[in-house]
Amino acid sequence: MNWYIEVLKKYAVFSGRARRTEYWMFFLFNFVIAFVLGFIEGIFKGPGVLFWLYSLAILVPGIAVAIRRLHDTGRSGWWILISLIPVIGTIVFIVFMAQDSQPNENQYGPNPKAAV
């Protein structure tokens, strides 16, 4: 849960680097929360407003952590646009997110693993 809160604290910080753990734990918590909201609205036959409000609120921090994760692998944040290509782009994006950090400082800042 701390990883999720840390990403929310950096709501619109697009500079710097984010570790794999930070990105994937944020992704996991988003998935679980969205699933629970969808389940609750499904039980009560709701129109899906809670899910969409949550998705809208979490859009900017999700993009920010993805860009910081790309920075950690030594790529520009513009590589996030590759996920717009239907199948291949999504696969490439997932591979980028799963890759290990660059071991030393890069143009986007110091290695976050070294800070720990």
C-alpha positions as CSV (number, residue, x, y, z in Angstrom):
1,M,0.0,0.0,0.0
2,N,2.9,2.3,0.6
3,W,3.9,2.2,-3.1
4,Y,0.4,3.2,-4.1
5,I,0.4,6.2,-1.7
6,E,3.9,7.2,-2.8
7,V,2.7,7.4,-6.4
8,L,-0.3,9.5,-5.4
9,K,2.0,11.9,-3.5
10,K,3.9,12.4,-6.7
11,Y,0.6,13.1,-8.5
12,A,1.9,14.9,-11.5
13,V,5.7,14.4,-11.2
14,F,6.9,13.4,-14.7
15,S,10.6,13.8,-14.0
16,G,12.9,11.4,-12.2
17,R,12.9,7.6,-12.1
18,A,10.6,4.9,-10.7
19,R,11.5,1.4,-9.7
20,R,9.8,-1.7,-11.1
21,T,8.2,-2.4,-7.7
22,E,6.7,1.1,-7.6
23,Y,5.1,0.8,-11.0
24,W,3.8,-2.8,-10.7
25,M,2.5,-2.4,-7.1
26,F,0.6,0.8,-8.3
27,F,-0.7,-1.2,-11.2
28,L,-1.8,-4.1,-8.9
29,F,-3.6,-1.8,-6.5
30,N,-5.4,0.0,-9.3
31,F,-6.5,-3.3,-10.8
32,V,-7.8,-4.6,-7.4
33,I,-9.6,-1.3,-6.6
34,A,-11.2,-1.1,-10.1
35,F,-12.3,-4.7,-9.9
36,V,-13.9,-4.1,-6.5
37,L,-15.6,-1.0,-7.7
38,G,-16.9,-2.8,-10.8
39,F,-18.1,-5.7,-8.6
40,I,-19.9,-3.5,-6.2
41,E,-21.6,-1.6,-9.0
42,G,-22.5,-4.8,-10.7
43,I,-24.2,-6.1,-7.5
44,F,-26.2,-2.9,-7.2
45,K,-26.8,-2.6,-11.0
46,G,-25.1,0.8,-11.0
47,P,-24.3,2.6,-14.2
48,G,-20.5,2.4,-13.6
49,V,-20.0,5.9,-12.3
50,L,-17.7,5.0,-9.4
51,F,-15.4,3.0,-11.8
52,W,-15.2,5.9,-14.3
53,L,-14.6,8.6,-11.6
54,Y,-11.9,6.5,-10.1
55,S,-10.3,5.9,-13.5
56,L,-10.4,9.6,-14.2
57,A,-8.9,10.5,-10.9
58,I,-6.0,8.0,-11.3
59,L,-5.2,8.8,-14.9
60,V,-2.6,11.5,-14.3
61,P,-0.6,9.6,-11.6
62,G,-0.8,6.5,-13.8
63,I,0.8,8.3,-16.7
64,A,3.3,9.9,-14.5
65,V,4.5,6.7,-12.9
66,A,4.7,5.0,-16.3
67,I,6.9,7.9,-17.6
68,R,9.1,7.7,-14.6
69,R,9.4,3.9,-15.1
70,L,10.5,4.5,-18.7
71,H,13.0,7.0,-17.5
72,D,14.4,4.3,-15.2
73,T,15.1,2.1,-18.2
74,G,16.8,5.0,-20.0
75,R,13.9,5.8,-22.4
76,S,12.1,9.0,-23.1
77,G,8.6,9.4,-21.7
78,W,7.3,9.7,-25.2
79,W,7.7,5.9,-25.5
80,I,4.4,5.6,-23.6
81,L,2.7,6.4,-26.9
82,I,3.8,3.0,-28.3
83,S,1.0,1.5,-26.1
84,L,-1.5,3.1,-28.5
85,I,-0.5,0.6,-31.2
86,P,-3.1,-2.2,-30.7
87,V,-1.4,-5.5,-29.9
88,I,2.3,-5.2,-30.7
89,G,2.6,-1.8,-29.0
90,T,1.0,-3.1,-25.8
91,I,3.4,-6.1,-25.7
92,V,6.4,-3.9,-26.3
93,F,5.2,-1.5,-23.5
94,I,4.8,-4.3,-21.0
95,V,8.3,-5.5,-21.9
96,F,9.7,-2.0,-21.3
97,M,7.9,-1.9,-17.9
98,A,9.3,-5.3,-16.9
99,Q,13.0,-4.5,-17.8
100,D,15.5,-3.8,-15.0
101,S,16.7,-0.3,-14.2
102,Q,19.8,1.1,-15.7
103,P,22.4,0.4,-13.0
104,N,24.0,3.9,-12.8
105,E,22.8,7.4,-12.9
106,N,21.3,8.3,-16.3
107,Q,20.1,11.6,-17.9
108,Y,16.8,11.4,-15.8
109,G,18.4,11.2,-12.4
110,P,20.1,8.8,-9.9
111,N,19.2,5.1,-9.7
112,P,16.4,4.8,-7.2
113,K,17.7,1.3,-6.2
114,A,20.9,3.0,-5.0
115,A,19.0,5.4,-2.9
116,V,17.5,2.5,-0.9
